[in-house]
């Protein structure tokens, strides 16, 4: 049985997954990173955890984080980001512009690709860089 918590797909295998498929996985990975970070940060009520998570995972916040990370990405990582950013999505959240939603999808696609290739150290590095104050 494959360990789905420790994926190790090749770049070729990841490239065979659709842009929105990678974003779908990346959405879950990103959400789990945010929830884990917030829970590990100390004693909070469930309501506070929920509100803080929502503030981190909304498209407008992800777009800002994407802008912050973009200069730090390798060429391969930028390729995954661009794939997601340029994906044809049919919906845009009410609280985000199309550009913000595209950047958020790019970030999720990148996180999905890194996770599927087993690059969890790089995921952690980017996640913590994203949280650093400007």
C-alpha positions in Angstrom: 0.0 0.0 0.0 1.3 3.4 -1.0 1.9 5.9 1.9 -0.1 9.0 0.8 1.5 11.1 3.4 5.0 10.6 1.9 4.5 10.9 -1.9 7.5 10.6 -4.2 6.2 11.0 -7.8 8.7 11.9 -10.5 8.5 15.3 -12.3 7.2 13.4 -15.4 4.4 11.9 -13.3 3.5 15.2 -11.8 3.5 16.9 -15.2 0.9 14.4 -16.4 -1.5 15.7 -13.8 -3.8 18.5 -14.9 -3.1 22.1 -13.6 -6.4 22.1 -11.7 -5.6 18.6 -10.4 -2.4 19.9 -8.9 -4.2 22.9 -7.5 -6.8 20.6 -5.9 -4.1 18.7 -4.1 -2.2 21.9 -3.2 -5.4 23.4 -1.8 -5.5 20.6 0.8 -1.8 20.7 1.5 -1.9 24.5 2.0 -4.9 24.2 4.2 -3.3 21.5 6.3 -0.1 23.6 6.7 -2.1 26.6 7.9 -4.1 24.5 10.3 -1.1 22.8 11.7 0.9 26.0 12.0 -2.0 27.7 13.9 -2.6 24.7 16.2 1.1 24.4 17.0 1.2 28.1 17.8 -0.6 27.8 21.1 -3.8 27.6 22.9 -6.7 29.0 20.8 -10.4 28.3 20.7 -11.8 26.4 17.8 -13.6 29.6 16.6 -10.3 31.5 16.7 -8.5 28.7 14.9 -11.2 28.7 12.2 -11.1 32.5 11.8 -7.3 32.5 11.6 -7.3 29.7 9.1 -9.9 31.4 6.9 -7.8 34.6 6.9 -4.8 32.6 5.6 -6.5 30.4 3.0 -8.7 33.0 1.3 -7.6 33.9 -2.3 -6.6 37.5 -1.4 -4.1 36.3 1.2 -2.8 33.5 -1.0 -2.2 36.1 -3.8 -0.1 38.3 -1.4 1.8 35.2 -0.3 2.4 34.2 -3.9 3.8 37.7 -4.7 6.2 37.4 -1.7 7.4 33.9 -2.7 7.7 34.4 -6.5 11.3 35.9 -6.3 12.4 32.9 -4.3 11.2 30.2 -6.7 13.4 28.1 -8.9 12.7 27.9 -12.6 10.9 24.5 -12.1 8.8 25.9 -9.3 8.0 29.0 -11.3 6.8 26.7 -14.1 4.4 25.0 -11.7 3.2 28.4 -10.4 2.6 29.6 -14.0 0.7 26.5 -14.9 -1.8 27.1 -12.1 -1.9 30.8 -12.6 -2.8 30.3 -16.3 -5.3 27.5 -15.7 -8.8 28.1 -17.0 -11.0 28.3 -13.9 -14.7 28.9 -14.2 -15.3 30.5 -10.9 -13.9 33.4 -9.0 -14.7 34.0 -5.3 -16.8 37.1 -4.6 -14.1 38.6 -2.4 -11.2 38.3 -4.9 -10.3 39.7 -8.3 -9.6 37.3 -11.2 -5.9 38.2 -10.8 -5.8 37.4 -7.1 -7.7 34.1 -7.8 -5.2 33.2 -10.6 -2.2 33.8 -8.2 -3.9 31.8 -5.5 -4.4 28.9 -7.9 -0.8 29.2 -9.0 0.3 29.0 -5.3 -1.9 25.9 -4.8 -0.6 24.3 -7.9 3.0 24.8 -6.8 2.3 23.4 -3.3 0.5 20.4 -4.9 3.4 19.6 -7.2 6.0 19.9 -4.4 4.0 17.7 -2.1 3.5 15.0 -4.8 7.2 15.0 -5.5 8.0 14.5 -1.8 9.7 17.9 -1.4 8.3 18.6 2.0 11.4 20.4 3.2 11.0 22.9 0.4 7.3 23.2 1.2 8.1 24.0 4.8 10.8 26.5 3.7 8.4 28.3 1.4 5.6 28.3 3.9 7.7 29.9 6.6 9.2 32.4 4.2 5.6 33.3 3.2 4.8 34.1 6.9 7.8 36.3 7.5 7.1 40.0 8.0 8.0 42.1 5.0 
